[in-house]
Amino acid sequence: MNYLLIFLLALFAATTSQALEEVLVKAQHREESLTDVPISITVLNGDELQLQGMKRIEDFTTLAPGLSGWEQGVSTPIYAIRGISTNSFGIGGEASVAVVVDDSYVGRINSTSLTMVDVNRVEVLRGPQGTLFGRNATAGAILIYNNQPVDQFEGSYALEAGEDNDRGARLTVNQPLLGERLMLRASAVSYRNDGDLDNRWLGENIGDEDTLGGRLALRSVVGDFDATLAYGYQRTNTNGLGYETLVPSLAAAGNVPPDPFDDRLATDTRTYDDVSNANGQLRVLWEPDGPISLLSVTSYHNNNSPNLFDVDGSAVFLTTAGFVNRKSETFSQEFRFTGTGEDINWVAGAIAFREDVSTTVQLTYSDVNVLSGRPVSPADFGLPFPDFELCDATSDILFGSCRQNVKELSDQQGDYFSYGIYGDATWSLDPRLSVTTGLRYSADDKDFKYRSAPVESVTTTLNALNAAPLNPAGNLLGYSTEGWEHIDENWDDWEARLAVNYLLGEQSNAYASLSKGYKAGGFEPAATPALSVFDPEKILSAELGLRGTLWGERLQYQAGGYGYDVDDYQIQVIENGLARTVNTNGVRGYGAESQLQALLNPHWQFQLAYAYTHAQFKDFDTDAGNLDGNRTILTPQHSGYLSLNYSSSRYSWGSLAAMWRTEYQSDIFFTAQNTARDRQDDFFRSTAQLSYIEPDANWQIDLMVRNVFDEDVLVFRQDVGAGEVARRAQPRYVGLAFSGRF
């Protein structure tokens, strides 16, 4: 480490007239310098993300301190900010991390696994953002801004190839049609790979992907009006989640070891995990010569994300489950006024959000294999004869014949309406001191209904004997109905923030903030409607921060600390073998985050980031005991990265560039129980890139190696009903890209 420090100081000692570019953000609904915003923010450049092959949110989680999580499947992403996340994928719940694309709230968790095509920048906002971004931003918000049409011809392209028959193409064209009066921007993306897991039982690969999508935007600037009409569509189809059993006897049935890192598995079910998104948006900005402007954002979003996974992850037909039909349709309208004065900048607005959601949950299992195979025994149903042989002649007389295939279905529908009214203002009390205050009122009106016909099988009979009176039918889903069960709930809340920003010098400032966040309540079907409701989640957070530039704007830094308290924290747990979303007594957390970027000399750039996150449950009683003091899921206590970038001088033959980044993450838990087996140990993971840029910088070739040292990392490990299963992260990957501009 001493040698590295000496090396960096020597590089930095070299004189240079260059400086890092000023960073502009829209975290407060108005474009401002990052230095002036009293929020902890990481800004990621869209072009740099594309050049490094970062296509989705999961690819850049390590680049934003305090942000963690992965896509466990394209329809099942889990993201956490400062230890706060959501692991419920049903249509009754909401997200804790708000994803906002071009000022439109995306909504469903399974809608956020979008492949980024023509992105200008990403802003990761840490801490509650309820005042400006509304409900469901208790942890923070991820803001994605696409490039908009401009009044000059330009374009870009990229071709990619790599391991596992990886191939992709991306194209963007911007064409002015009538000068500023009408401009068109179109982008398209295609990406495929054959997967990196060999399913020996079915003779096909798992982990494959087939993505196709595009975006079309028309923009017109006439007088004081700037209007953009955009439409985008994208679909991603895969062969499933790739869960693999860790139970030796089940793995042996498929003649594979219980090892998620050996590139092979054996499952009996053809699984899938698919997502399609269609988005339409109309943005109209009225910006007269006066101090007030008005923005109208009208958005439509349609998501379809069915999946089916092998619960036991083996070649034995025990259990499969999935959302075999999952759809959502949303419509939102927001009006936003922005004003400026001599000593004040303010924003005020109102938004209405309508969502129709539906799904069919399917659970399929075998009486014969589940009961006679004994992964589940009579003792597990609370019966007094654990050595009794099930699925033989005697049990046929007592309980009926065992069935080879039993199917349970649950239909669920939701009709949700929410609205919010907000205002936020920053006063400059003197040249150094400014104060920001904000207030928002949020309201939710949710109608939900579900139904699941009783199913007759030996398994449900035994389950009913154990679960009555809560579940007399004994369905393994945990509930059964003769018809639709209806639930109607209303929630509302006030969200506020107070922040102080103080200019320490011409190039640095300190800030302090106090903010409140709110996440709507929701539904998880249960034996009775009363048991199906969980309450809203609320958070109060305090933060201190420092940011600025040094050494002639060649070094940018930000650092801060925070603490928060969450009431009625929502989490999905396994209770009596069933997945349920419940309210815990809450979570307490505190931590620190820091980022540093330095232009060492005209050729070398250095980046360093670190986050310490302490997030623990308060008093929380479960089947596994009281979880007081347990850490929240997917939350490393220590995480960060170190990156070094080099770019050579430009010669007649072109130039070279290189990047090395090493990421660190301490251990995480996949379940709230924090058991040693449901854990990923700490790890380092590195990425390297070497680039050739042609003399006029119109095109370049990039060689990328991800996970250079082939670290074994899990993104999922848990017993979801038929023994422990696991899924690994991507092993070492080598790819090549050819990209350019015209």
Sequence and secondary structure as in RCSB ss.txt:
>XXXX:A:sequence
MNYLLIFLLALFAATTSQALEEVLVKAQHREESLTDVPISITVLNGDELQLQGMKRIEDFTTLAPGLSGWEQGVS
TPIYAIRGISTNSFGIGGEASVAVVVDDSYVGRINSTSLTMVDVNRVEVLRGPQGTLFGRNATAGAILIYNNQPV
DQFEGSYALEAGEDNDRGARLTVNQPLLGERLMLRASAVSYRNDGDLDNRWLGENIGDEDTLGGRLALRSVVGDF
DATLAYGYQRTNTNGLGYETLVPSLAAAGNVPPDPFDDRLATDTRTYDDVSNANGQLRVLWEPDGPISLLSVTSY
HNNNSPNLFDVDGSAVFLTTAGFVNRKSETFSQEFRFTGTGEDINWVAGAIAFREDVSTTVQLTYSDVNVLSGRP
VSPADFGLPFPDFELCDATSDILFGSCRQNVKELSDQQGDYFSYGIYGDATWSLDPRLSVTTGLRYSADDKDFKY
RSAPVESVTTTLNALNAAPLNPAGNLLGYSTEGWEHIDENWDDWEARLAVNYLLGEQSNAYASLSKGYKAGGFEP
AATPALSVFDPEKILSAELGLRGTLWGERLQYQAGGYGYDVDDYQIQVIENGLARTVNTNGVRGYGAESQLQALL
NPHWQFQLAYAYTHAQFKDFDTDAGNLDGNRTILTPQHSGYLSLNYSSSRYSWGSLAAMWRTEYQSDIFFTAQNT
ARDRQDDFFRSTAQLSYIEPDANWQIDLMVRNVFDEDVLVFRQDVGAGEVARRAQPRYVGLAFSGRF
>XXXX:A:secstr
 HHHHHHHHHHHHS         EE TTSS EEGGG  SEEEEEEHHHHHHTT  SGGGGGGGSTTEEEEESSTT
 EEEEETTB     STT   SEEEEETTEE  SGGG     SSEEEEEEEES  HHHH TT SSEEEEEEE    
SS EEEEEEEEETTTEEEEEEEEEEESSGGG EEEEEEEEEEE  SEEETTTTEEES EEEEEEEEEEEEEETTE
EEEEEEEEEEEEES    EE  HHHHHHTTS S TTSSEE  SS  EE EEEEEEEEEEEE  SSSEEEEEEEEE
EEEE  EEEETT SSS  EEEEEEEEEEEEEEEEEEEEEE SSEEEEEEEEEEEEEEEEEEEEEE HIIIIIS S
S GGGGT S TT   SSHHHHHHH    S EEEEEEEEEEEEEEEEEEEEEEESSSSEEEEEEEEEEEEEEEEEE
E     SHHHHHHHHHHTTTSTT  TTS   SS EEEEEEEEEEEEEEEEEEEEETTEEEEEEEEEEEE  EE  
 SSGGGGEE  EEEEEEEEEEEEEETTTTEEEEEEEEEEEEES EEEEEETTEEEEEE S EEEEEEEEEEEEEE
ETTEEEEEEEEEEEEEE S EETTEE TT B TT  SEEEEEEEEEE   BTTBEEEEEEEEEEE  EESSTT  
SSSEE  EEEEEEEEEEE TTSSEEEEEEEESTT    EEEEEESSSSEEEEE    EEEEEEEEE 
